Amino acid sequence: MKKIFFTLSISSILLLSCTKEFINLTPQSQVTDASFFKTSQDVTNAVTSCYATLQSSNMYQDRFITMMETRGDNVEDQNPGGNVGREFNIDRFLAKADNTAINDAYLALYNAVARCNNVLEHTGLVTDAGLKNQYEGEVRFLRALHYFNIVRLWGAAPLVLKTITADEAKKLSRTPVQEIYTAIEADLNQAIAQLPAGYTAKTDIGRATAGAAKALLGKVYLTEKKYPQVVSTLASLVPPATNIYKYSLLPNVADVFSVTNKMNAEIIFAVRYDKTLVGQGHALAGYFNQPAIDPLLLGAYGSTDARRDLLNTVTLNANSKPVKKYYDTFDPSNNTLGNDYIILRYADVLLMYAEALNEVAYSSDITKDAFIYLNAVRLRAGAIPYTAVSLPDQVSFRTAVLQERRLEMPLELQRWFDLVRTNTAIAALQNSGLTKLTIQPYQYLYPIPQPELNTMNNPATFPQNPGY
């Protein structure tokens, strides 16, 4: 029986056609898995299609920006009218189960999972053992990333780790959260074992690496509050153990986001875009065009902090003033931009590591790693470093790290999840410098899309999230 929707394994295959320093993803006509997987090259193409899902407007190019960034207190959506009202409702915690943007993201994530599952069932066609191992690691990393987003956005959800039929799909139940996290951890640990530290060919730049899997696993553990595991996982990514991964903070924070400096030493994993290739640009600047940024965030930067300037706008014309962080000139042939969208970077790793060290055991010794790595991020930006006087205990250090993550990574899809995992979202939104919102704990999760509930039609095994 042919697989359909999120049971559909490959709804559209995108062929690999490499240009300098970029994995080029060019769409091909729809095919079924039965007719597609014949050779090792078919698996190669299918792996590339797994990366292609990240570029979707239903994921990182569009929906995730609303669901993961404007949901928090850094920026807000100020346009309640028309079709964009669905994003406004997400921002203001008014969204219900019939919100089509939420449904789009849910379906896109499960379609992406299905692609990964199908590849894993066909890697036996790859005759090169090393390449087979690499492909499996890449796809496990991507599947883990998708499920990490699913579980953080909706909580309990179907855990599908193989291709299934439409009839089997209708019998699925919502898997408990901890079981999903266990599967995510397993995928990432396997990916760490299978992936290389890096790639020598420029055409492979952007593929998942063992370092990316470790960084993501560290973030997973941090979300689960497994702090000793965060420390042990990320220890191999920080000095003096970073030689094989070659990650480092760039001297100038603005250079991290420069369109002429893609996949630099600070970037661990990113969604790749290229405005010069048909279908490979994006319009992200539309989301960060004259954004309503929380004045409390802007005011929190010190006078010497270079990160503040990244939130200033660049005036292109009366209607186009994107923030510098995501500024690029439009390609006149297709009106798109070419910035990569960073998912994991080294500054994030250092802050996660510092946070976990503090949670394991606070130390007032500024020569210890927690202070060293927190201050490394601040010093790179030109900010004043913390001392044992300014952070005298575990609570003050915890607060400082959360604030530093906000200052370092606004508009990078981190803030909402940071607020949720630290249970500070309610207070943050009540004290926002923008529209002050009063929310309830149930709104830490999104509603299960109504079309999904209608398809399952079993409230006992597939209920709606409480409160919706």
N, C-alpha and C positions, 0 to 999 in steps of 0.2 A: 504494500500500500504506500502510495506517495506521501511524504511528510508535508504538512501544511503549516503555515504561519510559524509560531515559535517551535513547532515540531518540524517545520521545513528547515532542512539543513543548509542548503545553499539556495537562497531565493534569487540571487544574482551573483554571478562569479565575475570578479574583476581581475584582469590579467596583469601580470608583473611586466612592466616595461621601464627599465631603469635609465635615469639620466644622472648626471653628476650629483653625487651627495644627496640623492632623494629617491625614495621608493615611490615610483609613479603608479597610481592606481587608475586604470582606465576601464570604464564599464563595458561589459559584454552582455549579450542577450541572456535571458533567463534559461536555466537548465535545471534538470533534476539531478540528485546525487547519483542515481543509478546509471544515468547516461554520461555523467561527467567524469567520475573517477575511473580512469583507465591506466594512467601512467604516473611516474614520479613527477613529471612536470605539472600534471593536473593538481597534485598535492601542493606543489609550490605555489601555483596560482590560487588555490583555495586558502592557503595561509595568508596570502596577500589580501584576499577578500575579508579575512578576519580583522586585519588592520583597518580596512576601508570603512568598517562600521563606525569607527571612532569619529570619522569626519562628518557623520550624518548631522543634518539639522535637528534631528530628533535626539541627538546626544550632545557632544561637546560643542558643536557649532551654534547651538541655539537653546534647546530645552534645558540642558544642564545649567546654563548660565542663570536662568530664571529659578530653577529648583534648588540650586546649590549656592548661588551667590546673592541674588536680590532677596532671597528668603531671609537672609541675615540682616545685620545692622550696618553694613558698610555702605550700601547703596539702596535706592528704592525705585520702583517703577511708578511713574507719575502720570501714566496715560491709561485711564479707565475705559476708554471708548473702543468701539469696533472689535475686530477679531483679536486685537492685542489685549482686550479685557481679560482673557484667560490668564495671561501672564500677570496682570495687575492683581487678579484675585489670588494667585499664588503668593505674590509678594505681601498682600494684606491678610493672608490666612482666611480667605473667604472661599477658597476652592473646594468644590465638592467632587463626588465620584464621577460626575459627567464632564469634568474638565478635560478637554481634548488634548491639551499640552501634556498633562500627566499621562494620559492614555498613550500618546505618541512615544514618550520616553519608555514606558513599561514595555510596549511591544518591541521597540527597537532593541532594548536590552536583551529580551528573550530571543529575538531573532539572532542577535550577536552570539548569544550562548549556543544556539543551535548550530551556527556555523562552526564554532569551536568543537562541539561534540562530534560533528561529522568528520572534521579533519582528523581528530584523534582516532576515529574508527577506520581511517584509510591510510595512515602513515606506513603501513606494511608495504605499500607500493614503492616507497622510497628505498632504493637499493644501497645508497650510501649510508652506512650506519651512523656516522657522525652527524650528517644532515638530518636524518630521521630523528635523532635525539634532540637536535636543536629545534626542529619544527614542533615537536611535542612540547618542549619547554616554552616556546613562544606562545603557543596556543593555550597552554595551562595558565601562563601569566595573564593573558587576555581574559580567559574565562574567570579567573579569580578577581580581576579588576571589575568585570561586569557584575559578578555576584556581590562584591563588596559594595558597589553602588546600589544594587537591588536591596540588600539587607539594611543598608542605612536609610534608604528612602521609604521602604514599605515594611520593614521588619520581617516577620514570618512570610515565606513565599515558596512557591514550588521549586524544589531542588532537582533539576534535570541534568544528569551527567552522561546521558546517552541519547541517541536518536530514538524517538518514539512515534507511534502512529497517532492519528487524530483521535481515535477512540481511546487510546491510552491517556492522551492529554486531558480529555474531559473527565478522567477519573483521578486527576492529581489533587492532592491536598496541600495545605500550606505547611511547609516544613518549619519546625521550630528554629528560632534564631541561632541558637548555639550549634545546631547541626549544620547550618549553612556556614557558620564561621569555621567549624571543623573542616569542612570541605574546602573552603578558601585556603586555610593553612596548609592542607595537604597538597593542593595544587601548587602553591608557591614554594613549598619546600622541595617538591619534585622539580619545579622549574629552576630553582637554584642549582640543583644537582645536574640538570641537563643543559643549561645555557652557558655560553662563554662569558668571560668578563667583558669582552668587547669584540669588535669586528675589524678586520683589516681592510676590507673592500669599502670604498666610499659609497658604493651603491647599497650597502647594508646599513648605513647610518640611519638610526631611527628604530631599528628592531629592538625587541626586548632583550635585556642582558641579565646575567646573574645579579649584578648590582641593582638593577631595577626591581627584580623580584625581591631582593633583600629589603630595599627601601619600602616597597609596598607592604611586605610582611610586617615590617616595623610599624607601619601606620595601622595595619590591622590589629596587631597586638596592643598598640596604644589605645585604640578604640575599645578594645576588650578590657583595658586596664590591667593587662598582663605585663607589668613594668619590668620585671627581671628578664622576660623574653625580649622585650624591646631592646634592652641594653645589650644582651648577648647577640641579637640579630644585627644590630646596627654597628656594633663595635668594629667589625671588619671594614666598614665604610669610612671611618674617621681616622685621623692620624693616631699612631704612625702606620696604620694598617691599610692605607688607601692606594698603595703603589699599583696594584694590578687593575684597579678601577679608574685611577687617574681623575677622580673628581676633586674639585676645588672651588672655593669662592673666587669669583672674578674680582679684581681690584675695584672696578667701577660697577655699581649695581645696575646702572642703566644699560650697560653692555649685555647683560643677561638677556634682555628682551629685544635687542637690536635685530632687525630683519636681515641685516648683513652679517650676523654672528650666530646663526642658528646652530643648535646642537653643540654649544660650547661646553667647556669643562664643568660648568655648574649644572647643566641640564642632564637629568638621568633618564627621563622618558617624557615624550611629548607627542601630541597629535600633529602630524606633519601636513603642511600646506604649501602650495606653490602656485602663486597667482598667474604664472606664465603658462601653466598647463591647463588645458580645457577641463573644467570640472574640478580643479584642484585648489582653487582659491576659496575665500570665505568672506563673509560680511560681518565679522565680529564687531567691528568698530561701530556698527549700528546700535549695539547694546551698550557700548561705552562712549556714546556720542553725547556730549554735554550731560554727563550723568549727574544724578542727584546724590552726591557723596556726603556721608554724615560729617557735618562740621566738627563734631567731637573727634572723629578720626583725623581729619586734617589738622586740627589743633593739637593733637597728641604728638606730632613730630616736633623734635627740637629744631632750633634755628639752623643747626649744622647738619641736619639729617637729609641726605641726598634722596631718600625715598619719597619725600614729600613732592618733589618736582615731577615724579612719574605720574602723579595724579592730576597735574595741571593739564589743561587742554591745549591742543594745537589747532589754531583757527585756519581751516581750509577755505571755508566760505561761511555765509550767514547761517547755514543749516548743518554744517559739518564741523564739529569741534571735538574730535576724539581725544581721549586721554593719551598722554605721551607713551604710557606703558604699552599700548597696543597700536601705536601709530605706524602706518605704512602708507605709501602713495598707492592710489587705486590703479589697477591695470585698466587703461582706457578701453581695451577690447572687450572686457567682461565685467568691469566695475567690481572687482574683487580685490582682496588683500592677501598677503602671503605670509603673515606671521604664523609661526607654530604656536600651538596652545600647550603650555607646559603643564604636565600632570605631576611630575616628581622632579624636585631639584635639590641640590646639595644643602642649601640653606635650611630647607625643610628638615632634612635629615639631622643636621646639627641641633636644631631646636627640639625635634622629637627626642633625640638622645639626651639633651640637657634636661628636658622635662621628666623623662623616665628615671634618670639618675637621681633627681630630686625626690621623686616619689618613692624610690627604693630607700633612700636615706639622705636627708639634707646634710650638707656640709657647709660651714661658713668659710672654708678655706678657698680663697679665690684662685689658688693655683691648681685646684682640682677640676676635673673635666666639666662638671655642670656649669660652673662659672665661666670656664675657658670658652666653651662653645656658644653659650648664650652671648657672651661679650664679643666673640669673633664676628657674629652676625651684626651686632651693633657697631662695632668699630669699622667694619667694611663700609657701612652706611654713613660714617662720620658722626654717629651718636655717642653720647657719653656712656662709658662702661659702668656696669653695676659693681657695687662693693658689698662687703659683708655688713656694712652699716646700712646701706639702702635696702638690702634683702637679708634681714637678720634671722629668718626662719623659713620653714618649709612652705607655709601659707603664702608669705610675701613672694617667695621665689616662684611658686605656682602661678600666682596672679601675674607676675612679670613675664613669664614665658607665654602665657595666653595673650597678653597684650603685645608681646614682641611678634608673635605669629600674625596678629592683625596688622601690625605696622609693616612687616616684611612681605606679606602675601595677600594684600587686598586684590580683589578681582581675579583670584586664582582658584576659586571654588573650594576654599579651605574653611572660611569663617563659619558658615552655618554648621558644618559638621563639628568644628571645634566647640561651638556653643552647645551643641546637643550632647556630645560625649562628656563635657565637663558640667552639664546640667546648669548652664548659666544663660541659656537663651531667653528665658522668661524675664530675668532682670535686665539683660542687655537691651531687649526690645522695648521694655518699659522706660528705659533711660536713654533711648536713642535721641540724637540731635535732629533726626528727621521726624516722620510721623511716629508717635509713641503708640505702641500696640500692646494690648493685653492678650496673651495667649494662654492656652492650657497645655499640660504635658502631653495630651494625646496628639497635639499638633506637631510634635517632634517627628511624627510619621505622616506620610501622605495617604489619602484614601486609595484603596484598591479600585482601579478603574471599573466603572459600571459595566462596560461590555464584557470584561473578564468575569465578573460576578454572574452576569446573565448566561454566559457560556457554561460556566461550571454548575450554576443552578443548584447549589447544595450548601446552604448556610451552616450546616453542621461541620463539614470538613473544609469549607472554603468561605469563611465569614468575612464581613467587612471589618476594617480596623475600628476599634472602639471610638465613639464620638462622631462618626460620619454616618 
